[in-house]
């Protein structure tokens, strides 16, 4: 007769209250010491028993069939199985006489009808516990998703906060995610090239390995990065910080699906698409010669002599860097203007708060009047001919007062909301020249997409320059700056228009 011990613990939720494998082994050894026998072999396994297919468990069953009559020692019956397949295999070995007894610290199961029936019940209870736990976990996960929380391991670029059960940005990885989307959304570049470029820039997986093209593909497909969670085919709005806009996500996926920029360019030229010929209006294209990028007019109308005027990319980068210098201003003055605007708005909001309080007081008076009028009408003191128009007038006034309160509250919030993006536009302009000069070609193209529409050249001289709207306003700001020129009402109103899509708060 051989005595065999089986110890199992999974790392999943159903085993949180279960003894460790070493503790289970110690308990089984106490049984052997108490009853005076020696355990022939001990099988240990870290695997969930909610489904069949455990390798060590199957190895143990094969060992039992080879050895003949055995007594199996386990801490509890649910260590053997939480599924009916493995439970049935165990009962079958008892039927065939391979297992004479299953012994636990609390009780023993012999090869009798009653004991096998009770053990089958134990397996069934363990199975039901797992099923109920699975249903509860799914229900809890669904409820968390509906509240905007993410119930799983944090996606690439985020980290789980175990204390608050929320996500926060991974400072090492998160900055790479928008750049991946922006680069791929331009078109003309493969997933492998994106993988190689960002590996050279220092992007690594959590394990420190290269982020391969398959992983890049999964990142581009994941709506999580625009703030939307996809789970079991259903979308949920997340509370986490999004890293990209929906527009950028849609553009990158359109490229991925071949619906946009489907034809991959053989060579990458970071200025292609931004330059025009001032002489004929045609686009300026590029080619690589002797290791350098040269830009020249396409001469699409076949009437332009600029087709043979070649400009090296290094020359154009220098010209563009000089043009971006116009976006610079004193950062201290930007901060002063920002703080002054905040103080001014706070001062204005003090009076707005008083107005809102007055309106709310009037709203209470209207509600009181409506209540008294209704009571008077119910007591048949006030006739309907007087009640109806009076109640209608009070109701209309209440609607108007409520609308005014919401308008004033919304205006206050919108005014403060515009300050930060406007400040960031100025800061972006301040660093634009330096950022462009030090950037890699792919990043230079991304920067220009934010800053410029296009440049027109004739004989290597800039003839026309079009900044993006908000930066065009910054470029027009008189230089050198002083505090007064940083706060003109008209200009800041225009900045706020572009920053907020039409909301135009007064800064002063």
C-alpha positions in Angstrom: 0.0 0.0 0.0 1.4 3.3 -1.1 0.6 6.7 0.5 0.5 9.6 -1.9 0.1 13.3 -1.0 -1.3 15.9 -3.4 -1.0 19.6 -2.5 -2.5 22.3 -4.7 -3.0 26.1 -4.6 -3.9 28.5 -7.4 -3.2 32.2 -7.4 -6.7 33.0 -8.4 -9.5 34.5 -6.3 -11.1 31.3 -5.1 -7.9 30.3 -3.3 -7.2 33.5 -1.4 -8.2 31.8 1.9 -6.5 28.5 1.2 -3.3 27.3 3.0 0.0 27.5 1.1 1.4 24.4 -0.5 4.0 24.1 2.2 1.4 24.4 4.9 -0.8 21.7 3.2 2.2 19.4 3.0 2.9 20.0 6.7 -0.7 19.1 7.6 -0.5 15.9 5.6 2.8 15.0 7.2 1.2 15.3 10.6 -1.4 12.7 9.6 1.4 10.4 8.5 3.3 10.9 11.8 0.2 10.4 13.8 -0.9 7.1 12.0 2.7 5.8 11.7 3.2 5.5 7.9 5.5 7.0 5.4 4.4 9.1 2.4 5.8 7.5 -0.7 5.5 10.4 -3.1 4.2 14.0 -2.9 2.8 15.9 -5.9 2.7 19.7 -5.7 1.0 22.0 -8.2 0.2 25.7 -8.5 -2.8 25.5 -10.9 -6.5 26.3 -10.7 -8.8 23.2 -10.6 -11.8 24.9 -12.1 -11.1 23.1 -15.4 -9.5 19.8 -16.4 -6.0 19.5 -17.8 -3.7 20.0 -14.8 -0.4 18.4 -15.8 0.8 17.4 -12.3 -2.7 16.1 -11.4 -2.7 13.9 -14.6 0.8 12.7 -13.7 -0.4 11.7 -10.3 -3.4 9.7 -11.7 -1.0 7.9 -14.1 1.3 7.1 -11.1 -1.6 5.7 -9.1 -2.7 3.5 -12.0 0.9 2.2 -12.3 1.4 1.6 -8.6 -1.8 -0.2 -7.8 -3.5 0.2 -4.4 -2.9 3.6 -2.9 -4.2 5.9 -0.2 -4.4 9.5 -1.3 -3.8 12.3 1.2 -5.2 15.8 0.5 -5.9 18.8 2.7 -9.5 19.1 1.5 -11.5 17.4 -1.3 -11.6 20.6 -3.4 -7.8 20.3 -3.7 -8.5 17.3 -6.0 -11.1 18.9 -8.2 -13.4 21.9 -8.7 -14.6 20.5 -12.0 -16.7 17.3 -12.6 -14.2 15.8 -15.1 -11.3 15.4 -12.7 -13.8 14.5 -9.9 -15.2 11.7 -12.1 -11.7 10.4 -12.9 -10.9 10.2 -9.2 -14.2 8.4 -8.4 -13.5 6.0 -11.3 -10.0 5.1 -9.9 -11.8 4.3 -6.6 -14.3 2.1 -8.4 -11.4 0.2 -10.0 -9.6 -0.3 -6.7 -6.6 1.9 -7.5 -7.5 4.3 -4.8 -8.5 2.6 -1.6 -9.0 5.7 0.5 -8.9 9.5 0.3 -7.8 10.9 3.6 -8.0 14.5 4.9 -7.2 16.0 8.3 -10.9 16.1 9.1 -12.3 12.9 7.5 -11.7 9.9 5.2 -13.5 8.7 2.1 -13.4 4.9 1.5 -14.4 2.9 -1.5 -18.0 2.6 -0.4 -21.3 3.9 -2.0 -22.0 6.4 0.8 -18.5 7.8 0.9 -18.2 8.2 -2.8 -21.6 9.8 -2.9 -20.5 12.3 -0.2 -17.3 13.0 -2.0 -19.2 13.6 -5.2 -21.3 16.2 -3.3 -18.1 17.9 -2.1 -16.9 18.1 -5.7 -20.3 19.5 -6.7 -20.2 22.1 -4.0 -16.7 23.1 -5.0 -17.9 23.3 -8.6 -20.9 25.5 -7.7 -18.6 27.7 -5.6 -16.3 28.4 -8.6 -19.3 29.0 -10.9 -20.9 31.4 -8.4 -17.6 33.2 -7.9 -17.1 33.5 -11.6 -20.6 35.0 -12.0 -20.0 37.4 -9.2 -16.6 38.5 -10.6 -18.1 39.1 -14.0 -21.0 41.1 -12.5 -18.5 43.1 -10.4 -16.3 43.8 -13.4 -19.3 44.9 -15.5 -20.4 47.3 -12.7 -16.9 48.7 -12.5 -16.8 49.2 -16.3 -20.1 51.0 -16.2 -18.7 53.4 -13.5 -15.7 54.1 -15.8 -13.2 51.9 -14.0 -10.9 49.3 -15.6 -11.1 45.9 -13.8 -8.0 44.3 -15.4 -4.3 44.7 -15.6 -3.4 48.2 -16.8 -2.9 48.5 -20.6 0.5 49.5 -21.9 1.3 53.0 -20.9 -0.7 52.9 -17.6 -0.1 51.5 -14.1 -2.5 50.0 -11.6 -2.9 51.9 -8.4 -3.7 49.1 -5.9 -4.6 51.5 -3.2 -7.4 53.3 -5.1 -8.1 50.6 -7.7 -7.6 53.1 -10.4 -5.1 53.7 -13.2 -2.4 56.4 -13.5 0.0 57.2 -16.4 3.3 55.4 -16.7 5.7 58.3 -17.1 8.2 56.3 -19.0 5.9 54.7 -21.5 2.9 57.1 -21.8 4.7 59.9 -23.8 5.5 57.4 -26.6 1.8 56.4 -27.2 0.6 59.7 -28.9 3.8 59.8 -31.0 3.1 56.2 -32.2 -0.4 57.2 -33.3 0.8 60.5 -34.8 3.6 58.9 -36.8 1.5 56.0 -38.2 -1.5 58.4 -38.9 0.8 60.3 -41.4 0.8 57.2 -43.6 3.7 55.9 -45.7 5.3 54.0 -42.9 5.0 50.3 -41.9 4.4 48.9 -38.4 7.9 47.3 -38.4 9.4 50.7 -39.2 7.4 52.3 -36.3 8.7 49.5 -34.1 12.3 50.0 -35.1 12.1 53.8 -34.8 10.7 53.8 -31.3 13.1 51.0 -30.2 15.9 53.3 -31.2 14.3 56.1 -29.2 14.2 53.9 -26.0 10.7 52.4 -26.0 10.7 49.0 -24.3 8.0 46.6 -23.1 7.5 46.1 -19.4 9.9 43.2 -19.5 12.5 45.3 -21.2 12.2 43.8 -24.7 11.5 45.4 -28.0 7.9 46.4 -28.7 7.4 44.4 -31.9 5.1 45.3 -34.8 2.3 43.0 -33.6 2.2 44.9 -30.3 2.2 48.2 -32.1 -0.8 46.9 -34.1 -2.7 46.1 -30.9 -1.9 49.5 -29.4 -3.2 51.3 -32.6 -6.4 49.2 -32.4 -7.1 49.8 -28.7 -9.7 52.5 -28.1 -8.5 52.7 -24.5 -6.0 55.3 -25.4 -8.8 57.7 -26.5 -10.7 57.1 -23.2 -13.0 54.4 -24.3 -12.9 50.8 -22.9 -13.9 47.8 -25.0 -14.9 44.7 -23.2 -16.8 41.7 -24.6 -17.9 43.7 -27.7 -19.3 46.6 -25.6 -17.9 50.1 -25.3 -17.7 51.9 -21.9 -16.6 55.5 -21.2 -13.5 55.4 -19.0 -12.5 57.7 -16.1 -8.8 57.3 -17.0 -6.7 60.0 -18.6 -6.8 59.6 -22.4 -3.6 59.9 -24.3 -5.0 60.7 -27.8 -8.0 62.3 -29.4 -10.8 60.3 -31.1 -9.8 62.1 -34.4 -6.2 60.8 -34.2 -7.4 57.3 -33.3 -9.8 57.2 -36.3 -7.1 58.5 -38.6 -4.5 56.0 -37.5 -7.0 53.1 -37.9 -8.1 54.4 -41.3 -4.5 54.1 -42.3 -4.3 50.7 -40.7 -7.4 49.5 -42.7 -6.0 50.9 -45.9 -8.7 53.5 -46.2 -6.3 56.4 -45.9 -2.8 56.9 -47.2 -2.9 53.3 -48.3 0.1 53.4 -50.6 3.3 53.3 -48.6 6.0 55.7 -49.6 9.4 54.2 -50.4 11.2 57.1 -48.8 10.3 59.4 -46.0 10.7 63.2 -46.5 9.6 65.1 -43.4 8.9 68.4 -45.3 6.9 66.9 -48.2 3.4 68.4 -48.3 4.3 71.6 -46.5 6.1 73.4 -49.3 4.8 75.1 -52.4 6.4 76.9 -55.4 5.5 80.6 -55.3 6.2 80.9 -59.0 3.6 78.4 -60.3 1.7 77.2 -57.2 2.7 73.6 -57.6 3.8 71.4 -54.7 7.5 71.0 -53.9 8.5 67.4 -53.9 11.7 65.7 -52.8 14.2 63.1 -53.8 17.3 61.6 -52.3 20.7 62.1 -54.0 24.1 61.3 -52.7 22.8 60.7 -49.2 20.9 64.0 -48.9 17.3 65.0 -49.3 16.7 67.7 -52.0 13.4 69.5 -52.5 12.3 71.0 -55.8 9.2 72.2 -57.7 7.2 69.4 -59.4 6.6 71.7 -62.4 3.1 70.1 -62.8 2.1 72.9 -65.2 5.3 72.5 -67.2 5.8 76.3 -67.2 8.1 76.7 -64.2 11.8 77.3 -64.2 12.0 76.5 -60.4 12.1 72.8 -61.3 15.9 72.9 -61.4 16.3 74.9 -58.2 17.2 72.4 -55.5 17.1 73.0 -51.8 18.7 70.6 -49.3 16.6 69.6 -46.3 19.3 71.0 -44.0 18.9 74.4 -45.6 15.1 74.3 -45.3 15.3 73.2 -41.7 17.4 76.3 -41.0 14.9 78.5 -42.7 12.0 77.0 -40.8 13.8 77.2 -37.5 14.3 80.9 -38.1 10.6 81.3 -38.9 9.6 79.6 -35.7 11.6 82.2 -33.8 8.7 84.6 -34.4 6.6 82.5 -32.0 8.9 83.2 -29.1 8.1 85.5 -26.3 9.2 86.0 -22.7 8.0 83.1 -20.6 7.9 85.2 -17.5 5.5 87.6 -19.2 3.3 84.7 -20.3 3.1 83.6 -16.7 2.4 87.1 -15.5 -0.4 87.5 -18.1 -1.8 84.1 -17.0 -1.8 85.0 -13.3 -3.3 88.4 -14.0 -6.1 86.9 -16.1 -6.8 84.4 -13.3 -7.0 87.2 -10.7 -9.2 89.3 -13.0 -11.6 86.4 -13.6 -11.7 85.6 -9.9 -12.6 89.3 -9.2 -15.3 89.2 -11.9 -16.6 85.9 -10.6 -17.0 87.4 -7.1 -19.7 89.7 -8.6 -21.1 86.9 -10.7 -21.5 84.8 -7.6 -23.5 87.7 -6.0 -25.7 87.9 -9.0 -26.3 84.1 -9.0 -27.2 84.3 -5.3 -29.7 87.1 -6.0 -31.2 85.0 -8.8 -31.5 82.0 -6.6 -33.2 84.0 -4.0 -35.7 85.3 -6.6 -36.2 81.7 -7.7 -37.1 80.7 -4.1 -39.6 83.6 -3.9 -41.2 82.5 -7.1 -41.6 78.9 -5.8 -43.1 80.3 -2.6 -45.6 82.4 -4.6 -46.5 79.4 -6.7 -47.1 77.3 -3.6 -49.3 79.9 -2.0 -51.2 80.4 -5.3 -51.8 76.7 -5.6 -53.1 76.5 -2.0 -55.4 79.4 -2.6 -56.8 77.9 -5.7 -57.2 74.5 -4.0 -59.1 76.3 -1.2 -61.4 77.9 -3.8 -60.3 81.4 -2.6 -58.7 82.3 -6.0 -60.8 81.8 -9.1 -59.4 79.9 -12.1 -59.5 83.0 -14.3 -57.0 84.6 -12.0 -55.0 81.5 -11.1 -54.2 80.2 -14.6 -52.5 83.4 -16.0 -50.8 84.2 -12.7 -49.3 80.6 -12.4 -48.2 80.8 -16.1 -46.4 84.1 -15.5 -44.7 82.7 -12.4 -43.6 79.5 -14.3 -42.2 81.5 -17.2 -40.3 83.7 -14.9 -38.9 80.7 -13.0 -37.7 79.2 -16.4 -36.0 82.4 -17.3 -34.3 82.8 -13.9 -33.1 79.2 -14.1 -31.7 79.7 -17.6 -29.9 82.8 -16.4 -28.3 81.0 -13.5 -27.1 78.2 -15.7 -25.7 80.7 -18.2 -23.8 82.6 -15.6 -22.4 79.4 -14.0 -21.4 77.9 -17.3 -19.8 81.2 -18.4 -17.6 81.2 -15.3 -16.5 77.6 -15.8 -15.7 78.2 -19.5 -13.7 81.3 -18.8 -11.4 79.5 -16.4 -11.2 76.5 -18.8 -9.7 78.7 -21.6 -6.8 80.0 -19.6 -4.7 76.8 -19.5 -4.9 75.9 -23.2 -4.1 79.5 -24.2 -1.1 79.5 -21.9 0.0 76.2 -23.4 -0.1 77.6 -26.9 2.3 80.4 -25.9 4.6 77.9 -24.2 4.6 75.7 -27.3 5.5 78.7 -29.4 8.3 79.5 -27.0 9.9 76.1 -27.4 9.0 75.5 -31.0 12.3 76.6 -32.5 14.4 74.6 -30.1 12.1 71.5 -30.3 12.2 71.6 -34.1 16.0 72.0 -34.3 16.7 69.0 -32.0 13.9 66.7 -33.2 14.2 63.7 -35.4 12.8 64.0 -38.9 9.6 62.1 -38.0 9.0 64.4 -35.0 9.8 67.5 -37.1 6.9 66.6 -39.3 4.6 66.2 -36.3 5.6 69.6 -35.0 5.0 71.3 -38.3 1.5 69.7 -38.5 0.7 71.6 -35.3 2.4 74.9 -36.3 2.2 75.5 -40.0 0.0 75.2 -43.0 2.6 75.7 -45.8 5.5 77.7 -47.1 6.0 79.2 -50.5 9.5 79.5 -52.0 11.0 81.2 -55.1 14.7 81.0 -55.7 15.2 79.6 -52.3 13.6 82.6 -50.6 10.4 82.4 -48.6 7.6 84.3 -50.4 4.6 83.4 -48.2 4.2 81.8 -44.8 1.0 80.5 -43.2 1.0 79.5 -39.5 -1.9 77.6 -38.0 -4.5 80.2 -36.8 -3.6 80.5 -33.1 0.1 80.6 -33.9 -0.5 83.2 -36.5 -1.9 85.4 -33.8 1.1 84.8 -31.6 3.5 85.6 -34.5 1.8 88.9 -34.9 2.4 89.9 -31.2 4.8 92.8 -31.2 8.4 92.0 -30.3 10.0 92.6 -27.9 7.1 91.9 -25.6 6.0 93.9 -22.6 3.2 93.3 -20.1 0.7 95.6 -21.9 1.1 93.9 -25.3 0.7 90.5 -23.7 -2.9 91.4 -22.7 -4.8 93.1 -25.5 -8.4 92.3 -25.3 -8.9 91.6 -29.0 -6.0 89.3 -29.4 -6.7 87.2 -26.3 -10.3 86.9 -27.4 -9.1 85.4 -30.7 -6.7 83.1 -28.9 -9.5 81.8 -26.7 -11.7 81.3 -29.7 -9.3 78.9 -31.3 -8.5 77.2 -27.9 -12.1 76.5 -27.0 -14.0 76.3 -30.3 -15.9 79.6 -30.0 -16.0 80.4 -26.3 -14.6 83.9 -26.0 -14.0 85.0 -22.3 -12.9 88.5 -21.4 -9.4 88.4 -19.9 -9.4 92.0 -18.7 
